[in-house]
Amino acid sequence: MRRLVPLVALTLLYTSSAFADWYILLPKKPPAERRQATERAPVPKLKGKVKPKPYTVEVQKVLAPTFSIPTKRGKITKRELEGRNVVIFFVNSLFSPFTEKLVSRLERSGEKGTVFVVDSVNDADFASVDAFMKLMGVKKTVVTADSYLFYQFKTRLGNLKTPSVVVIDKYGFIRFFSPSLSGKEVRTVTAELKAILGSLSKG
């Protein structure tokens, strides 16, 4: 197992005015081309009066884990998603009012250059995932059920619960996340997410 070392200490600003220190853990000797791409990547900030609540945290220079998304047709890897923003929603169940409303709105979304993923952390089988996709008429949203995917991001971010959401930019960095969406209206969440994706597209 390669030894990981703290590379960059970051401070995250919460709306409650509380601060917490985070560290990026990267391989001690990453491939030269990967290291150069990381160093060159711009980290744009929200501009104007955009207030992305409940996305209360903006994370800078936190590399997303090397993940893969299991689907009926095979795995979608992080590398395959490079060059596009990726939004991953972690939910308790696919067959719930929150998830059904969420997927319905994501399917109607006109966001270009963004991949939306909905992951049930309860490890449902592919038959259940397939039944959900057929019921909801899913064509654009990636739907999966994989607790390990949630574990990878929870390990990196520390305080993720369900439902929650993570926004990864086209360079592979976690830029925003909401650790809990409990009690939030799907309409509000998706509207604020649109503002965040708009800010990333300007970078």
RODO-2510 file (C-alpha; in nm, 4 decimals, decimal comma):
residues 203
     n   res          X          Y          Z
     1     m     0,0000     0,0000     0,0000
     2     r     0,1480     0,3362    -0,0979
     3     r     0,2169     0,5697     0,1866
     4     l     0,0033     0,8832     0,1748
     5     v     0,1237     1,2154     0,3067
     6     p    -0,0543     1,5409     0,3892
     7     l    -0,0045     1,7724     0,0941
     8     v    -0,2140     2,0831     0,1546
     9     a    -0,3954     2,2039     0,4669
    10     l    -0,7278     2,3721     0,3901
    11     t    -0,9735     2,5676     0,5983
    12     l    -1,3443     2,5386     0,5231
    13     l    -1,5819     2,8211     0,6089
    14     y    -1,9238     2,7157     0,7383
    15     t    -2,2202     2,9506     0,7558
    16     s    -2,2227     2,8882     1,1303
    17     s    -1,8802     3,0598     1,1350
    18     a    -1,7140     2,7414     1,2602
    19     f    -1,3805     2,6430     1,1073
    20     a    -1,2275     2,3020     1,0473
    21     d    -0,8875     2,2063     0,9040
    22     w    -0,8722     1,9484     0,6272
    23     y    -0,5834     1,7825     0,4491
    24     i    -0,5527     1,6535     0,0967
    25     l    -0,3964     1,3081     0,0912
    26     l    -0,2242     1,2249    -0,2346
    27     p     0,0311     0,9595    -0,3350
    28     k     0,3803     1,0719    -0,2435
    29     k     0,4982     1,0324    -0,6041
    30     p     0,2040     1,0876    -0,8404
    31     p     0,2627     1,0489    -1,2163
    32     a     0,4321     1,3577    -1,3594
    33     e     0,1505     1,4406    -1,6014
    34     r    -0,1126     1,4012    -1,3287
    35     r     0,0881     1,6262    -1,0936
    36     q     0,1246     1,8949    -1,3609
    37     a    -0,2471     1,8865    -1,4425
    38     t    -0,3282     1,9265    -1,0735
    39     e    -0,0967     2,2233    -1,0353
    40     r    -0,2368     2,3979    -1,3449
    41     a    -0,6037     2,3488    -1,2620
    42     p    -0,7820     2,6763    -1,1830
    43     v    -1,0107     2,6861    -0,8815
    44     p    -1,2828     2,9419    -0,9619
    45     k    -1,5005     3,0834    -0,6861
    46     l    -1,8657     3,1784    -0,6876
    47     k    -1,9108     3,5237    -0,8343
    48     g    -2,1604     3,7972    -0,7695
    49     k    -2,4364     3,7496    -0,5152
    50     v    -2,4832     3,3767    -0,5568
    51     k    -2,5537     3,2200    -0,2178
    52     p    -2,5494     2,8448    -0,2680
    53     k    -2,7391     2,7357     0,0419
    54     p    -2,7582     2,4572     0,1539
    55     y    -2,4172     2,4154    -0,0105
    56     t    -2,2543     2,5787     0,2869
    57     v    -1,8998     2,4712     0,2151
    58     e    -1,6698     2,5569    -0,0718
    59     v    -1,3742     2,3206    -0,0835
    60     q    -1,0589     2,4199    -0,2674
    61     k    -0,7985     2,1741    -0,3988
    62     v    -0,9508     1,8592    -0,2485
    63     l    -0,8997     1,5810    -0,5004
    64     a    -1,1892     1,3379    -0,5357
    65     p    -1,1039     0,9751    -0,4563
    66     t    -1,0374     0,7340    -0,7405
    67     f    -1,3902     0,6042    -0,7685
    68     s    -1,5916     0,3945    -1,0084
    69     i    -1,9688     0,3807    -1,0468
    70     p    -2,1168     0,0321    -1,0977
    71     t    -2,3998     0,0124    -1,3489
    72     k    -2,5796    -0,2681    -1,5300
    73     r    -2,3640    -0,2026    -1,8371
    74     g    -2,0353    -0,1932    -1,6476
    75     k    -1,8373     0,0491    -1,4349
    76     i    -1,7976     0,4206    -1,5099
    77     t    -1,4578     0,5330    -1,3841
    78     k    -1,3418     0,8699    -1,2601
    79     r    -1,0991     0,8903    -1,5512
    80     e    -1,3830     0,8472    -1,8009
    81     l    -1,5630     1,1431    -1,6436
    82     e    -1,2697     1,3855    -1,6671
    83     g    -1,3569     1,7028    -1,8529
    84     r    -1,7129     1,7116    -1,7162
    85     n    -1,8584     1,8258    -1,3868
    86     v    -1,9955     1,5365    -1,1817
    87     v    -2,2711     1,5709    -0,9226
    88     i    -2,3262     1,2708    -0,6952
    89     f    -2,6337     1,2474    -0,4751
    90     f    -2,6200     0,9898    -0,1954
    91     v    -2,9641     0,8696    -0,0846
    92     n    -3,0983     0,6048     0,1533
    93     s    -3,3342     0,4475    -0,0976
    94     l    -3,4266     0,4787    -0,4629
    95     f    -3,7955     0,4217    -0,3984
    96     s    -3,8613     0,7239    -0,1782
    97     p    -4,0483     1,0524    -0,2400
    98     f    -3,7238     1,2536    -0,2137
    99     t    -3,5322     1,0386    -0,4631
   100     e    -3,8188     1,0148    -0,7091
   101     k    -3,8686     1,3934    -0,7110
   102     l    -3,4941     1,4463    -0,7379
   103     v    -3,4484     1,2146    -1,0368
   104     s    -3,7532     1,3639    -1,2065
   105     r    -3,6003     1,7124    -1,1858
   106     l    -3,2534     1,5930    -1,2893
   107     e    -3,4018     1,4288    -1,5974
   108     r    -3,5514     1,7648    -1,6959
   109     s    -3,2291     1,9524    -1,6289
   110     g    -3,0666     2,1246    -1,9225
   111     e    -2,7191     2,1377    -1,7680
   112     k    -2,4603     2,0615    -2,0339
   113     g    -2,1231     1,9128    -1,9533
   114     t    -2,2490     1,7700    -1,6243
   115     v    -2,3044     1,4078    -1,5249
   116     f    -2,5666     1,3536    -1,2539
   117     v    -2,5354     1,0407    -1,0406
   118     v    -2,7853     0,9144    -0,7829
   119     d    -2,6417     0,6472    -0,5526
   120     s    -2,8476     0,4456    -0,3059
   121     v    -2,6167     0,3553    -0,0174
   122     n    -2,8159     0,0408     0,0656
   123     d    -2,6577    -0,1798    -0,2010
   124     a    -2,9740    -0,2724    -0,3915
   125     d    -2,9291    -0,5251    -0,6695
   126     f    -2,9293    -0,4284    -1,0370
   127     a    -3,2824    -0,5632    -1,0787
   128     s    -3,4097    -0,3026    -0,8300
   129     v    -3,2063    -0,0275    -0,9971
   130     d    -3,3398    -0,1298    -1,3375
   131     a    -3,6987    -0,1355    -1,2074
   132     f    -3,6533     0,2158    -1,0665
   133     m    -3,5101     0,3483    -1,3921
   134     k    -3,7974     0,2028    -1,5930
   135     l    -4,0562     0,3402    -1,3483
   136     m    -3,9034     0,6897    -1,3649
   137     g    -3,8198     0,6814    -1,7361
   138     v    -3,4538     0,7550    -1,6631
   139     k    -3,2474     0,8343    -1,9719
   140     k    -2,9794     1,0831    -1,8642
   141     t    -2,9179     1,0348    -1,4916
   142     v    -2,6765     0,7625    -1,3813
   143     v    -2,8490     0,5530    -1,1141
   144     t    -2,6601     0,3051    -0,8969
   145     a    -2,6672     0,1379    -0,5556
   146     d    -2,3218     0,1130    -0,4016
   147     s    -2,2310     0,1724    -0,0369
   148     y    -1,8579     0,1679    -0,1175
   149     l    -1,8916     0,4777    -0,3362
   150     f    -2,0471     0,6578    -0,0387
   151     y    -1,7747     0,5238     0,1918
   152     q    -1,4997     0,6636    -0,0312
   153     f    -1,6404     1,0173    -0,0203
   154     k    -1,7357     0,9970     0,3459
   155     t    -1,3782     0,8979     0,4244
   156     r    -1,2480     1,1959     0,2259
   157     l    -1,4961     1,4552     0,3568
   158     g    -1,5648     1,3189     0,7015
   159     n    -1,9179     1,4290     0,7788
   160     l    -2,1384     1,3086     0,4918
   161     k    -2,4827     1,1776     0,5796
   162     t    -2,7755     1,0770     0,3618
   163     p    -2,9212     1,2365     0,1667
   164     s    -2,6221     1,4482     0,0673
   165     v    -2,4527     1,5767    -0,2461
   166     v    -2,0969     1,6212    -0,3731
   167     v    -1,9937     1,8412    -0,6664
   168     i    -1,6772     1,7465    -0,8536
   169     d    -1,5359     1,9811    -1,1160
   170     k    -1,4015     1,8815    -1,4580
   171     y    -1,0473     1,8586    -1,3183
   172     g    -1,1448     1,5963    -1,0604
   173     f    -1,1573     1,8225    -0,7543
   174     i    -1,4368     1,8188    -0,4979
   175     r    -1,5547     2,1800    -0,5101
   176     f    -1,8760     2,1845    -0,3104
   177     f    -2,0695     1,9459    -0,0953
   178     s    -2,3716     1,9549     0,1276
   179     p    -2,3217     1,7026     0,4106
   180     s    -2,6967     1,6633     0,4664
   181     l    -3,0027     1,7494     0,2600
   182     s    -3,2526     1,6285     0,5191
   183     g    -3,5572     1,8540     0,5281
   184     k    -3,4567     2,0351     0,2091
   185     e    -3,6984     2,0838    -0,0800
   186     v    -3,5785     1,9154    -0,3988
   187     r    -3,6800     2,2219    -0,5998
   188     t    -3,4599     2,4445    -0,3819
   189     v    -3,1650     2,2074    -0,3900
   190     t    -3,1653     2,1753    -0,7694
   191     a    -3,2052     2,5515    -0,8181
   192     e    -2,9036     2,6218    -0,5970
   193     l    -2,7093     2,3461    -0,7656
   194     k    -2,7732     2,5141    -1,1004
   195     a    -2,6122     2,8332    -0,9645
   196     i    -2,3084     2,6380    -0,8490
   197     l    -2,2651     2,4628    -1,1834
   198     g    -2,2988     2,7994    -1,3536
   199     s    -2,0120     2,9346    -1,1413
   200     l    -1,7904     2,6391    -1,2320
   201     s    -1,8555     2,6829    -1,6035
   202     k    -1,7008     3,0319    -1,5828
   203     g    -1,3735     2,8966    -1,4564
***
